[in-house]
Amino acid sequence: MDPLKYIFEKPALRVRIARWQMALSEYDIVYTTYHPLDEYDPLSHEFSNEHIMMANKDEKEAELDEWKLWFDGASNLLGNGIGAILASSKGQYFPFSARLGFDCTNNMVEYEAYAMGITMVIEHQISRLKVFGDSTLVIYQLCREWETRDAKMVPYHEHIMALREHFDETSFLYVPRDENQMADALATLSAMLQAN
């Protein structure tokens, strides 16, 4: 016995279905069954632009070539760690982290994190970069809005300014610590790990 046929043949359900049919007929709602197309042809696999070797980039595509770099450093009792995340315009993320084997200040750790990130950017041959960091000092020194006065920071600053020559366009933005959580987590984890 067909269970659907049994359910729909019950007298109580027939009355309910009839009521629904009357209520829905007011709105011209009609149920139609699905029928396959009679004239169905498969898609053509011949593409008109199949033999194009290279297309020029327009301005919108050039804007999409801008990569993003988040960096952060962590200095605590267990050690010093750095982290950086490189993000492509297509949404791919490349995390990097390292543990520093020497003592340094918080600002030195931030510079080390940026130096590691910028080295990875150069290896990927990226020409347009937007940099995000939660260290006010480092960001404003890299923007050349603040002077680098500390003798320990001058070599870092000069090295990074030399690396900036590899790029067509670079911008630096300060972000609050809450918006730099991934780079912060990488730096903190690498600082806390002990090598055996």
PEUR-V742741 format. One record per residue. N is the residue number from 1. PSI is psi as a letter, one per 30 degrees, with the letter a starting at -180 (* if undefined). NEAR is the number of other ideal C-beta (glycine too) atoms within 10 Angstrom. D_FIRST is the distance of its C-alpha to the first C-alpha in Angstrom with 2 decimals. Layout:
# PEUR-V742741
n: (N & N)
psi: (PSI & PSI)
near: (NEAR & NEAR)
d_first: (D_FIRST & D_FIRST)
This chain:
# PEUR-V742741
n: (1 & 2 & 3 & 4 & 5 & 6 & 7 & 8 & 9 & 10 & 11 & 12 & 13 & 14 & 15 & 16 & 17 & 18 & 19 & 20 & 21 & 22 & 23 & 24 & 25 & 26 & 27 & 28 & 29 & 30 & 31 & 32 & 33 & 34 & 35 & 36 & 37 & 38 & 39 & 40 & 41 & 42 & 43 & 44 & 45 & 46 & 47 & 48 & 49 & 50 & 51 & 52 & 53 & 54 & 55 & 56 & 57 & 58 & 59 & 60 & 61 & 62 & 63 & 64 & 65 & 66 & 67 & 68 & 69 & 70 & 71 & 72 & 73 & 74 & 75 & 76 & 77 & 78 & 79 & 80 & 81 & 82 & 83 & 84 & 85 & 86 & 87 & 88 & 89 & 90 & 91 & 92 & 93 & 94 & 95 & 96 & 97 & 98 & 99 & 100 & 101 & 102 & 103 & 104 & 105 & 106 & 107 & 108 & 109 & 110 & 111 & 112 & 113 & 114 & 115 & 116 & 117 & 118 & 119 & 120 & 121 & 122 & 123 & 124 & 125 & 126 & 127 & 128 & 129 & 130 & 131 & 132 & 133 & 134 & 135 & 136 & 137 & 138 & 139 & 140 & 141 & 142 & 143 & 144 & 145 & 146 & 147 & 148 & 149 & 150 & 151 & 152 & 153 & 154 & 155 & 156 & 157 & 158 & 159 & 160 & 161 & 162 & 163 & 164 & 165 & 166 & 167 & 168 & 169 & 170 & 171 & 172 & 173 & 174 & 175 & 176 & 177 & 178 & 179 & 180 & 181 & 182 & 183 & 184 & 185 & 186 & 187 & 188 & 189 & 190 & 191 & 192 & 193 & 194 & 195 & 196)
psi: (k & j & e & e & e & e & e & f & f & k & e & e & e & e & e & e & e & e & e & e & e & e & e & f & f & f & g & h & k & k & k & k & l & k & k & l & k & e & h & k & k & l & k & k & g & j & k & f & g & e & g & k & e & k & k & k & k & a & e & e & e & e & e & f & g & k & l & k & k & k & l & l & l & k & j & a & f & f & a & k & l & k & k & k & k & k & k & l & f & g & g & k & k & j & k & k & l & l & k & k & g & l & k & l & l & e & e & e & e & e & e & e & e & e & e & e & e & e & e & e & e & e & e & f & h & k & f & k & k & k & k & k & l & g & j & e & e & e & e & f & e & e & f & g & f & k & l & j & e & k & f & f & f & e & e & e & e & e & e & e & e & e & f & f & f & f & k & e & k & k & k & k & k & k & k & l & e & f & g & h & e & e & e & e & e & e & e & e & e & f & e & f & k & k & k & *)
near: (4 & 8 & 7 & 7 & 8 & 10 & 9 & 11 & 10 & 11 & 7 & 7 & 12 & 11 & 10 & 11 & 12 & 10 & 10 & 10 & 11 & 9 & 10 & 12 & 10 & 7 & 7 & 6 & 9 & 7 & 6 & 5 & 4 & 4 & 6 & 5 & 6 & 5 & 4 & 6 & 6 & 5 & 5 & 7 & 6 & 6 & 8 & 7 & 6 & 7 & 6 & 8 & 4 & 5 & 8 & 5 & 11 & 8 & 7 & 7 & 11 & 10 & 11 & 12 & 15 & 16 & 19 & 16 & 25 & 27 & 31 & 31 & 32 & 27 & 21 & 11 & 6 & 13 & 18 & 24 & 25 & 28 & 27 & 30 & 22 & 22 & 18 & 15 & 14 & 8 & 6 & 9 & 11 & 15 & 15 & 19 & 22 & 17 & 18 & 21 & 8 & 8 & 9 & 16 & 14 & 14 & 19 & 21 & 22 & 28 & 27 & 22 & 33 & 26 & 16 & 19 & 25 & 25 & 13 & 16 & 22 & 13 & 9 & 11 & 7 & 21 & 13 & 16 & 22 & 15 & 24 & 20 & 25 & 21 & 22 & 11 & 17 & 30 & 21 & 14 & 24 & 22 & 14 & 11 & 9 & 13 & 10 & 20 & 8 & 14 & 7 & 12 & 18 & 12 & 12 & 21 & 17 & 11 & 12 & 16 & 13 & 9 & 16 & 11 & 6 & 14 & 14 & 9 & 10 & 19 & 12 & 19 & 13 & 17 & 15 & 7 & 11 & 8 & 14 & 21 & 12 & 16 & 29 & 20 & 16 & 24 & 29 & 19 & 14 & 21 & 23 & 14 & 13 & 7 & 6 & 3)
d_first: (0.00 & 3.81 & 6.25 & 8.98 & 7.99 & 7.54 & 10.85 & 12.65 & 12.15 & 13.92 & 17.43 & 19.32 & 17.87 & 18.49 & 22.06 & 22.49 & 21.23 & 23.57 & 26.40 & 25.97 & 25.92 & 29.12 & 30.73 & 30.08 & 31.17 & 34.62 & 34.88 & 33.64 & 30.82 & 28.45 & 25.51 & 25.79 & 23.62 & 25.40 & 26.72 & 28.85 & 32.49 & 33.53 & 37.05 & 36.37 & 39.36 & 39.76 & 42.53 & 45.99 & 47.49 & 51.02 & 52.69 & 55.77 & 57.57 & 56.84 & 60.50 & 62.04 & 63.99 & 64.75 & 64.37 & 66.79 & 65.75 & 66.02 & 67.22 & 63.77 & 62.92 & 66.31 & 65.53 & 62.34 & 64.50 & 65.85 & 64.96 & 65.11 & 66.71 & 66.43 & 68.88 & 69.90 & 72.06 & 72.02 & 75.04 & 74.82 & 76.36 & 74.21 & 75.20 & 74.74 & 71.64 & 70.80 & 67.58 & 66.75 & 63.62 & 63.77 & 61.10 & 60.67 & 59.96 & 56.54 & 55.53 & 56.38 & 58.15 & 60.71 & 61.87 & 65.20 & 66.91 & 69.95 & 72.06 & 75.73 & 78.16 & 81.03 & 81.91 & 81.83 & 81.58 & 78.48 & 79.69 & 80.41 & 76.86 & 75.55 & 77.77 & 76.60 & 72.94 & 73.72 & 75.75 & 72.87 & 70.44 & 72.88 & 73.48 & 69.76 & 69.79 & 72.75 & 71.02 & 68.03 & 70.57 & 69.44 & 71.83 & 70.47 & 69.79 & 69.11 & 70.07 & 68.85 & 70.58 & 71.06 & 74.73 & 76.85 & 79.96 & 78.51 & 76.73 & 79.82 & 82.12 & 79.96 & 80.04 & 83.82 & 83.91 & 85.35 & 88.07 & 87.63 & 90.53 & 89.56 & 91.21 & 88.14 & 85.88 & 88.15 & 87.26 & 83.52 & 84.00 & 86.12 & 83.69 & 80.74 & 82.75 & 83.54 & 79.83 & 79.07 & 80.93 & 77.89 & 75.88 & 76.03 & 74.76 & 74.24 & 73.56 & 73.59 & 71.72 & 71.97 & 68.66 & 68.33 & 67.38 & 63.92 & 63.15 & 64.43 & 62.25 & 61.02 & 64.54 & 65.75 & 63.10 & 64.05 & 67.73 & 67.27 & 65.15 & 67.66 & 70.51 & 68.91 & 67.98 & 70.54 & 71.22 & 71.85)
